[in-house]
């Protein structure tokens, strides 16, 4: 009964609105953080993929074929797959900027082919082409894919995946949010009580006046309004 009465009071309703606004701000902030985090991780993942691709290509070109399998095994990661394959089919959508970076770092002549396709450029034409050639479906979290021609005519194929690890709330974040909510609730209670106390006194004096009791003058205090 006490909680229901508190929820119907002005103080309770204002505190609930303030806490709801605080929670909404926190959720919006978390969403903005996740978007910025995904963009930053995507850029880092792209740089890592290109640097790893350049290093592995150099190593494969300078090593005997008997060592290629071990080199690929040591160079793979959870977000980067590497393999040596036959000549690739030229993708309909290519990222010329990434291809230029890799070609420049490898000092590759124009006759050596480099194919790099990024997820931002996989348009409807790209998907229809894959369906037309009956190629297997692609995972939705692919960020970069393609291949680099090696000196022996084979191809270093690669596929880079996005890191979609969802950030969880730490104990520090939960404690900070709880402390902030408690401080906000305490401040709102103090402010509302200070604001409504003169109104309560005025209501009590008016009630006494209505009963015919002698009423002393009320001292002016509280907000100017």
C-alpha angles and dihedrals in degrees: 000000000000092000092049091050091048092050091053092049124094092244094052094047094048091049091049091050091049093049091047090051090049091051091048091051090050092050092048090048091051091050092050089048092051092050092048090045093051091049092048093046089047092055092046091047091051093050091046092050094050093046092047091046092052093047095047092047091053091047093049092048091052098042132074116257091248089070097046095090093054092045091054092046091053093046099051123098139176091273100035128060121191131186141155113241144161120278112309128234109252106252117234091227119050136173105229093186094058091043090053091050093051094044092050094048092048093042087228119175119233092258090065107083125224122184121188125168123184128205092242090063100046097112131174089274089059093053094043090051091053091049091048092053090043092237119168117267119269125234112254093231096062111127104175133008139163140092146266123220114238127215092257093056097257124115133241103219120197139182123191121199129203120248106239099175107152112227111235129210112265124215089251092055092048092048092048092050092047092048092048091049091049092049091047092049092048092049092049092049092051093045095047094046090050090049098045099039094085090048091053091050090049091051091049092049091048090052091051090047090052090055090053096252122147109260124204119219114272118239112237112243141134128057118351092246 
